[in-house]
């Protein structure tokens, strides 16, 4: 129920029926049929911001950003509160997808976020200092949660090395939704939201490689990761960093470092011989020298990087079976 002038207006029964049916269809992936019903609802109640918010939401699901922006702007024009409305968040996502930076800046400010820079600045919002977060790549497929750096409220730069099944690369920027599905916590007690990817926003030119390492100790493994980072790229021990989780576990509040140390992770659904902390354990031994490692580096650099790592300690390090996978 909203207040218009001095009177109160309740949506009609027809509006509620059409809207409820539309969201049932959206849940079934029937976007075209849902769009017809939500358009009818907007025709029935064009003065309700919810009519246009729902249409903007549908267009977001369809990645039709021009339509999402248009419907979102109609929704915010009818709002009865100044800040904090999710309508503005959807406008911000659509504007970011379209690189409409003036509108994106306006949307985040209207939502109540601080955006550094002058009000008339027309460039991309930078310096929002939103910290780290996790993003679920391919949430409707073989979902994978990776770590990244938030560039603004709708974009994350991927800093993990995704598995090749995700089709994503280290250094890519993905557009993500505004409502977190799950959290990852650290031993220090910090909690980080897990956002769902909407689509790829900016691709990365850096390919992903998989290589089998012989690393006698964790320090040997760490040395390769540091060497790659010093070169401006990345290496990641998939044998330790990958956990296979069911959907319920993935979308819940999960410790980010479970599986390390001596305690078995009850949420890790991997099996012996497969990626994941449990899959790489043996009786009485917590470290297995053979490691499956992902490397994000240009083709001209990757072999030299691995050879340099071995040369620093040839008695405890080796590599083989290098393959470009994404």
C-alpha positions as a Markdown table, in Angstrom:
| # | Residue | x | y | z |
|---|---|---|---|---|
| 1 | Unk | 0.0 | 0.0 | 0.0 |
| 2 | Unk | 1.4 | 3.4 | -1.0 |
| 3 | Unk | 0.3 | 6.9 | -0.3 |
| 4 | Unk | -0.4 | 9.1 | -3.4 |
| 5 | Unk | -1.3 | 12.7 | -2.4 |
| 6 | Unk | -3.9 | 12.4 | 0.4 |
| 7 | Unk | -5.3 | 9.1 | -0.7 |
| 8 | Unk | -4.2 | 5.5 | -0.3 |
| 9 | Unk | -4.1 | 3.2 | -3.2 |
| 10 | Unk | -4.1 | -0.6 | -3.1 |
| 11 | Unk | -3.0 | -2.6 | -6.2 |
| 12 | Unk | -6.0 | -4.2 | -7.9 |
| 13 | Unk | -6.6 | -7.9 | -7.6 |
| 14 | Unk | -5.9 | -8.2 | -11.3 |
| 15 | Unk | -2.5 | -6.6 | -10.8 |
| 16 | Unk | -1.6 | -8.9 | -7.9 |
| 17 | Unk | -2.7 | -12.0 | -9.8 |
| 18 | Unk | -0.7 | -11.1 | -12.9 |
| 19 | Unk | 2.4 | -10.2 | -10.9 |
| 20 | Unk | 2.2 | -13.4 | -8.8 |
| 21 | Unk | 1.8 | -15.5 | -11.9 |
| 22 | Unk | 4.7 | -13.7 | -13.6 |
| 23 | Unk | 7.1 | -14.5 | -10.8 |
| 24 | Unk | 6.1 | -18.1 | -10.9 |
| 25 | Unk | 7.0 | -18.1 | -14.6 |
| 26 | Unk | 10.3 | -16.4 | -13.9 |
| 27 | Unk | 11.2 | -19.1 | -11.5 |
| 28 | Unk | 10.5 | -21.6 | -14.3 |
| 29 | Unk | 12.7 | -19.6 | -16.7 |
| 30 | Unk | 9.7 | -18.6 | -18.8 |
| 31 | Unk | 10.8 | -15.0 | -19.3 |
| 32 | Unk | 8.7 | -14.2 | -22.4 |
| 33 | Unk | 5.5 | -15.3 | -20.8 |
| 34 | Unk | 6.4 | -13.5 | -17.6 |
| 35 | Unk | 7.2 | -10.3 | -19.5 |
| 36 | Unk | 3.7 | -10.3 | -21.1 |
| 37 | Unk | 2.1 | -10.5 | -17.6 |
| 38 | Unk | 4.3 | -7.8 | -16.1 |
| 39 | Unk | 3.7 | -5.5 | -19.0 |
| 40 | Unk | -0.1 | -6.0 | -18.4 |
| 41 | Unk | 0.4 | -5.3 | -14.7 |
| 42 | Unk | 2.2 | -2.0 | -15.6 |
| 43 | Unk | -0.6 | -1.1 | -17.9 |
| 44 | Unk | -3.1 | -1.7 | -15.0 |
| 45 | Unk | -1.1 | 0.2 | -12.4 |
| 46 | Unk | 1.3 | 2.6 | -14.2 |
| 47 | Unk | 1.6 | 4.8 | -11.1 |
| 48 | Unk | 3.0 | 2.1 | -8.9 |
| 49 | Unk | 6.8 | 2.0 | -8.7 |
| 50 | Unk | 6.5 | -1.8 | -8.1 |
| 51 | Unk | 5.1 | -2.2 | -11.6 |
| 52 | Unk | 8.3 | -0.8 | -13.2 |
| 53 | Unk | 10.6 | -2.3 | -10.6 |
| 54 | Unk | 9.3 | -5.8 | -11.5 |
| 55 | Unk | 9.8 | -5.1 | -15.2 |
| 56 | Unk | 13.3 | -3.8 | -14.5 |
| 57 | Unk | 14.0 | -7.0 | -12.6 |
| 58 | Unk | 12.8 | -9.2 | -15.4 |
| 59 | Unk | 14.9 | -7.3 | -18.0 |
| 60 | Unk | 17.9 | -7.8 | -15.6 |
| 61 | Unk | 17.3 | -11.5 | -15.6 |
| 62 | Unk | 17.2 | -11.4 | -19.4 |
| 63 | Unk | 20.3 | -9.2 | -19.6 |
| 64 | Unk | 18.3 | -6.7 | -21.6 |
| 65 | Unk | 20.1 | -3.7 | -20.1 |
| 66 | Unk | 18.5 | -0.9 | -22.2 |
| 67 | Unk | 15.0 | -2.1 | -21.2 |
| 68 | Unk | 16.2 | -2.6 | -17.6 |
| 69 | Unk | 17.5 | 1.0 | -17.4 |
| 70 | Unk | 14.3 | 2.4 | -18.9 |
| 71 | Unk | 12.0 | 0.5 | -16.6 |
| 72 | Unk | 14.2 | 1.2 | -13.6 |
| 73 | Unk | 14.1 | 4.9 | -14.2 |
| 74 | Unk | 10.3 | 4.9 | -14.3 |
| 75 | Unk | 10.4 | 3.0 | -11.0 |
| 76 | Unk | 12.6 | 5.4 | -9.2 |
| 77 | Unk | 10.6 | 8.4 | -10.5 |
| 78 | Unk | 7.6 | 7.0 | -8.5 |
| 79 | Unk | 9.4 | 6.3 | -5.2 |
| 80 | Unk | 8.1 | 7.7 | -2.0 |
| 81 | Unk | 11.4 | 7.5 | -0.2 |
| 82 | Unk | 14.7 | 9.3 | -0.9 |
| 83 | Unk | 17.4 | 6.7 | -0.2 |
| 84 | Unk | 18.0 | 3.0 | 0.2 |
| 85 | Unk | 15.4 | 1.7 | -2.3 |
| 86 | Unk | 16.4 | -1.5 | -4.2 |
| 87 | Unk | 15.0 | 0.2 | -7.3 |
| 88 | Unk | 18.1 | 2.4 | -7.4 |
| 89 | Unk | 20.4 | -0.6 | -7.0 |
| 90 | Unk | 18.9 | -2.2 | -10.1 |
| 91 | Unk | 19.3 | 1.1 | -12.0 |
| 92 | Unk | 23.0 | 1.0 | -10.9 |
| 93 | Unk | 23.5 | -2.5 | -12.3 |
| 94 | Unk | 21.9 | -1.6 | -15.6 |
| 95 | Unk | 23.9 | 1.6 | -15.9 |
| 96 | Unk | 27.1 | -0.3 | -15.1 |
| 97 | Unk | 26.4 | -2.9 | -17.7 |
| 98 | Unk | 25.9 | -0.1 | -20.3 |
| 99 | Unk | 28.8 | 1.9 | -19.0 |
| 100 | Unk | 26.4 | 4.8 | -18.4 |
| 101 | Unk | 28.7 | 6.2 | -15.7 |
| 102 | Unk | 26.8 | 9.4 | -14.9 |
| 103 | Unk | 23.6 | 7.4 | -14.2 |
| 104 | Unk | 25.6 | 4.7 | -12.3 |
| 105 | Unk | 27.1 | 7.4 | -10.0 |
| 106 | Unk | 23.6 | 8.9 | -9.5 |
| 107 | Unk | 22.1 | 5.5 | -8.7 |
| 108 | Unk | 24.7 | 4.6 | -6.0 |
| 109 | Unk | 24.4 | 8.0 | -4.4 |
| 110 | Unk | 20.6 | 7.8 | -4.4 |
| 111 | Unk | 20.9 | 4.4 | -2.8 |
| 112 | Unk | 22.9 | 6.0 | 0.0 |
| 113 | Unk | 26.5 | 5.0 | -0.9 |
| 114 | Unk | 29.4 | 7.4 | -0.9 |
| 115 | Unk | 30.9 | 7.8 | -4.4 |
| 116 | Unk | 34.3 | 9.7 | -4.4 |
| 117 | Unk | 34.7 | 12.5 | -6.9 |
| 118 | Unk | 32.6 | 15.5 | -8.0 |
| 119 | Unk | 28.9 | 15.3 | -8.6 |
| 120 | Unk | 29.4 | 16.4 | -12.2 |
| 121 | Unk | 32.2 | 14.0 | -13.0 |
| 122 | Unk | 31.3 | 11.9 | -16.0 |
| 123 | Unk | 33.8 | 9.1 | -15.7 |
| 124 | Unk | 33.7 | 5.6 | -14.2 |
| 125 | Unk | 33.2 | 5.5 | -10.4 |
| 126 | Unk | 36.5 | 4.6 | -8.9 |
| 127 | Unk | 37.9 | 4.5 | -5.4 |
| 128 | Unk | 34.8 | 3.3 | -3.6 |
| 129 | Unk | 37.0 | 1.1 | -1.4 |
| 130 | Unk | 34.5 | -1.7 | -1.0 |
| 131 | Unk | 37.1 | -4.3 | -0.3 |
| 132 | Unk | 37.1 | -8.0 | -1.1 |
| 133 | Unk | 34.2 | -10.3 | -1.8 |
| 134 | Unk | 33.5 | -13.7 | -3.3 |
| 135 | Unk | 31.6 | -14.2 | -6.5 |
| 136 | Unk | 29.8 | -17.3 | -7.7 |
| 137 | Unk | 30.6 | -17.8 | -11.3 |
| 138 | Unk | 28.1 | -19.6 | -13.6 |
| 139 | Unk | 25.5 | -19.8 | -10.8 |
| 140 | Unk | 23.0 | -21.7 | -12.9 |
| 141 | Unk | 25.6 | -24.2 | -14.2 |
| 142 | Unk | 28.7 | -25.7 | -12.6 |
| 143 | Unk | 28.9 | -22.9 | -10.1 |
| 144 | Unk | 32.3 | -22.0 | -8.6 |
| 145 | Unk | 32.9 | -19.4 | -5.9 |
| 146 | Unk | 36.1 | -17.4 | -6.3 |
| 147 | Unk | 37.7 | -14.4 | -4.6 |
| 148 | Unk | 37.9 | -10.9 | -6.1 |
| 149 | Unk | 38.2 | -7.2 | -5.5 |
| 150 | Unk | 35.0 | -5.1 | -5.6 |
| 151 | Unk | 35.5 | -2.2 | -8.1 |
| 152 | Unk | 32.1 | -0.8 | -7.4 |
| 153 | Unk | 28.7 | -2.1 | -6.1 |
| 154 | Unk | 28.1 | -4.2 | -9.3 |
| 155 | Unk | 31.5 | -5.3 | -10.5 |
| 156 | Unk | 34.2 | -7.7 | -9.1 |
| 157 | Unk | 37.7 | -8.2 | -10.5 |
| 158 | Unk | 38.5 | -12.0 | -10.2 |
| 159 | Unk | 41.7 | -12.6 | -8.3 |
| 160 | Unk | 41.5 | -16.3 | -7.9 |
| 161 | Unk | 42.3 | -18.6 | -10.8 |
| 162 | Unk | 38.9 | -20.2 | -11.8 |
| 163 | Unk | 38.7 | -23.8 | -12.9 |
| 164 | Unk | 38.4 | -24.2 | -16.7 |
| 165 | Unk | 34.8 | -25.5 | -16.4 |
| 166 | Unk | 33.7 | -22.0 | -15.4 |
| 167 | Unk | 35.0 | -20.5 | -18.7 |
| 168 | Unk | 36.4 | -17.6 | -16.7 |
| 169 | Unk | 39.9 | -16.3 | -16.2 |
| 170 | Unk | 42.0 | -14.6 | -13.6 |
| 171 | Unk | 41.8 | -10.8 | -14.0 |
| 172 | Unk | 38.4 | -10.7 | -15.6 |
| 173 | Unk | 35.7 | -8.4 | -14.4 |
| 174 | Unk | 32.2 | -9.8 | -13.9 |
| 175 | Unk | 28.9 | -8.0 | -13.3 |
| 176 | Unk | 27.2 | -9.3 | -10.2 |
| 177 | Unk | 23.8 | -9.2 | -8.6 |
| 178 | Unk | 23.2 | -7.1 | -5.5 |
| 179 | Unk | 21.8 | -9.6 | -3.0 |
| 180 | Unk | 24.5 | -12.0 | -1.6 |
| 181 | Unk | 23.8 | -15.7 | -1.6 |
| 182 | Unk | 26.1 | -17.0 | 1.2 |
| 183 | Unk | 29.1 | -15.8 | 3.1 |
| 184 | Unk | 32.7 | -16.8 | 3.6 |
| 185 | Unk | 34.3 | -16.2 | 7.0 |
| 186 | Unk | 37.9 | -16.1 | 8.1 |
| 187 | Unk | 39.6 | -17.3 | 11.2 |
| 188 | Unk | 39.9 | -13.7 | 12.3 |
| 189 | Unk | 36.1 | -13.4 | 12.3 |
| 190 | Unk | 35.7 | -11.3 | 9.1 |
| 191 | Unk | 32.7 | -12.2 | 6.9 |
| 192 | Unk | 32.7 | -11.6 | 3.2 |
| 193 | Unk | 29.5 | -11.8 | 1.0 |
| 194 | Unk | 29.2 | -14.2 | -1.9 |
| 195 | Unk | 27.5 | -12.5 | -4.9 |
| 196 | Unk | 26.1 | -14.3 | -8.0 |
| 197 | Unk | 27.6 | -13.4 | -11.4 |
| 198 | Unk | 25.3 | -12.0 | -13.9 |
| 199 | Unk | 27.6 | -11.8 | -16.9 |
| 200 | Unk | 31.2 | -11.2 | -18.0 |
| 201 | Unk | 31.8 | -7.4 | -18.1 |
| 202 | Unk | 35.5 | -7.3 | -19.2 |
| 203 | Unk | 37.5 | -10.3 | -20.5 |
| 204 | Unk | 41.1 | -11.1 | -19.5 |
| 205 | Unk | 43.8 | -11.7 | -22.2 |
| 206 | Unk | 45.8 | -13.9 | -19.7 |
| 207 | Unk | 45.3 | -17.6 | -20.4 |
| 208 | Unk | 44.9 | -20.3 | -17.7 |
| 209 | Unk | 47.3 | -23.2 | -17.5 |
| 210 | Unk | 47.2 | -26.4 | -15.4 |
| 211 | Unk | 50.5 | -28.0 | -14.4 |
| 212 | Unk | 51.5 | -30.9 | -12.1 |
| 213 | Unk | 54.0 | -29.8 | -9.5 |
| 214 | Unk | 56.4 | -31.8 | -7.3 |
| 215 | Unk | 56.7 | -29.6 | -4.3 |
| 216 | Unk | 58.4 | -31.2 | -1.3 |
| 217 | Unk | 56.9 | -28.8 | 1.2 |
| 218 | Unk | 54.3 | -26.1 | 1.5 |
| 219 | Unk | 57.0 | -23.6 | 1.4 |
| 220 | Unk | 58.0 | -24.8 | -2.1 |
| 221 | Unk | 54.4 | -24.4 | -3.2 |
| 222 | Unk | 54.2 | -20.9 | -1.7 |
| 223 | Unk | 57.4 | -19.9 | -3.5 |
| 224 | Unk | 55.8 | -20.5 | -6.9 |
| 225 | Unk | 52.7 | -18.5 | -5.9 |
| 226 | Unk | 54.9 | -15.6 | -4.8 |
| 227 | Unk | 57.1 | -15.8 | -7.9 |
| 228 | Unk | 54.0 | -15.5 | -10.1 |
| 229 | Unk | 52.6 | -12.6 | -8.0 |
| 230 | Unk | 55.9 | -10.8 | -8.3 |
| 231 | Unk | 55.7 | -11.1 | -12.1 |
| 232 | Unk | 52.3 | -9.5 | -12.0 |
| 233 | Unk | 50.3 | -12.7 | -12.6 |
| 234 | Unk | 49.1 | -15.6 | -10.4 |
| 235 | Unk | 49.5 | -19.3 | -9.5 |
| 236 | Unk | 47.1 | -21.2 | -7.2 |
| 237 | Unk | 47.4 | -24.7 | -5.7 |
| 238 | Unk | 44.1 | -26.1 | -6.8 |
| 239 | Unk | 44.9 | -29.2 | -4.7 |
| 240 | Unk | 44.4 | -27.1 | -1.5 |
| 241 | Unk | 42.1 | -24.3 | -2.6 |
| 242 | Unk | 39.3 | -26.3 | -4.3 |
| 243 | Unk | 36.5 | -27.6 | -2.2 |
| 244 | Unk | 33.5 | -29.5 | -3.7 |
| 245 | Unk | 30.3 | -28.2 | -2.0 |
| 246 | Unk | 26.7 | -29.0 | -2.4 |
| 247 | Unk | 24.4 | -26.0 | -3.3 |
| 248 | Unk | 23.1 | -25.7 | 0.3 |
| 249 | Unk | 26.6 | -25.5 | 1.7 |
| 250 | Unk | 27.8 | -23.1 | -0.9 |
| 251 | Unk | 25.0 | -20.6 | -0.3 |
| 252 | Unk | 25.4 | -20.7 | 3.5 |
| 253 | Unk | 27.8 | -19.1 | 5.9 |
| 254 | Unk | 31.0 | -21.1 | 5.4 |
| 255 | Unk | 34.6 | -20.7 | 6.8 |
| 256 | Unk | 36.9 | -19.9 | 3.9 |
| 257 | Unk | 39.8 | -21.9 | 5.2 |
| 258 | Unk | 38.1 | -25.2 | 6.3 |
| 259 | Unk | 40.0 | -28.2 | 5.2 |
| 260 | Unk | 43.4 | -26.8 | 6.2 |
| 261 | Unk | 45.4 | -28.3 | 9.1 |
| 262 | Unk | 44.5 | -31.5 | 10.9 |
| 263 | Unk | 40.7 | -31.2 | 11.0 |
| 264 | Unk | 38.6 | -32.7 | 8.3 |
| 265 | Unk | 36.0 | -30.4 | 6.7 |
| 266 | Unk | 32.5 | -32.0 | 7.1 |
| 267 | Unk | 31.3 | -29.7 | 4.3 |
| 268 | Unk | 33.9 | -30.8 | 1.7 |
| 269 | Unk | 32.2 | -33.3 | -0.6 |
| 270 | Unk | 35.3 | -34.2 | -2.6 |
| 271 | Unk | 36.6 | -37.8 | -2.6 |
| 272 | Unk | 40.1 | -39.3 | -2.5 |
| 273 | Unk | 41.9 | -38.7 | -5.8 |
| 274 | Unk | 39.8 | -35.6 | -6.7 |
| 275 | Unk | 40.3 | -31.9 | -6.0 |
| 276 | Unk | 39.7 | -30.6 | -2.5 |
| 277 | Unk | 41.4 | -30.8 | 0.8 |
| 278 | Unk | 40.0 | -34.2 | 1.7 |
| 279 | Unk | 40.7 | -35.6 | -1.7 |
| 280 | Unk | 44.5 | -35.0 | -1.3 |
| 281 | Unk | 44.9 | -36.5 | 2.2 |
| 282 | Unk | 46.5 | -39.8 | 2.9 |
| 283 | Unk | 46.6 | -41.8 | 6.1 |
| 284 | Unk | 49.0 | -40.2 | 8.5 |
| 285 | Unk | 50.2 | -37.6 | 5.9 |
| 286 | Unk | 48.7 | -34.1 | 5.5 |
| 287 | Unk | 51.0 | -33.0 | 2.6 |
| 288 | Unk | 51.2 | -34.7 | -0.8 |
| 289 | Unk | 54.1 | -33.4 | -2.9 |
| 290 | Unk | 52.3 | -33.8 | -6.2 |
| 291 | Unk | 50.0 | -30.8 | -6.6 |
| 292 | Unk | 47.7 | -29.8 | -9.3 |
| 293 | Unk | 48.3 | -26.1 | -9.8 |
| 294 | Unk | 46.6 | -23.4 | -11.9 |
| 295 | Unk | 48.8 | -20.7 | -13.4 |
| 296 | Unk | 47.6 | -17.5 | -15.0 |
| 297 | Unk | 50.4 | -16.1 | -17.2 |
| 298 | Unk | 51.1 | -15.4 | -20.8 |
| 299 | Unk | 52.4 | -18.2 | -23.0 |
| 300 | Unk | 55.7 | -16.5 | -23.4 |
| 301 | Unk | 56.3 | -16.4 | -19.7 |
| 302 | Unk | 54.7 | -19.5 | -18.1 |
| 303 | Unk | 57.5 | -22.0 | -18.8 |
| 304 | Unk | 60.2 | -19.6 | -17.8 |
| 305 | Unk | 58.3 | -18.9 | -14.6 |
| 306 | Unk | 58.2 | -22.6 | -13.8 |
| 307 | Unk | 61.8 | -23.3 | -14.7 |
| 308 | Unk | 62.9 | -20.4 | -12.6 |
| 309 | Unk | 61.0 | -21.8 | -9.6 |
| 310 | Unk | 62.7 | -25.2 | -10.1 |
| 311 | Unk | 66.1 | -23.6 | -10.5 |
| 312 | Unk | 65.8 | -22.0 | -7.1 |
| 313 | Unk | 65.6 | -25.4 | -5.4 |
| 314 | Unk | 66.1 | -28.3 | -7.9 |
| 315 | Unk | 66.2 | -30.9 | -5.2 |
| 316 | Unk | 62.7 | -30.2 | -3.9 |
| 317 | Unk | 60.8 | -28.9 | -7.0 |
| 318 | Unk | 59.8 | -30.1 | -10.4 |
| 319 | Unk | 57.0 | -29.7 | -12.9 |
| 320 | Unk | 55.4 | -31.6 | -15.8 |
| 321 | Unk | 52.3 | -31.8 | -18.0 |
| 322 | Unk | 51.7 | -28.1 | -18.6 |
| 323 | Unk | 48.5 | -27.5 | -20.5 |
| 324 | Unk | 46.5 | -24.4 | -21.5 |
| 325 | Unk | 42.9 | -25.0 | -20.4 |
| 326 | Unk | 41.1 | -21.7 | -20.7 |
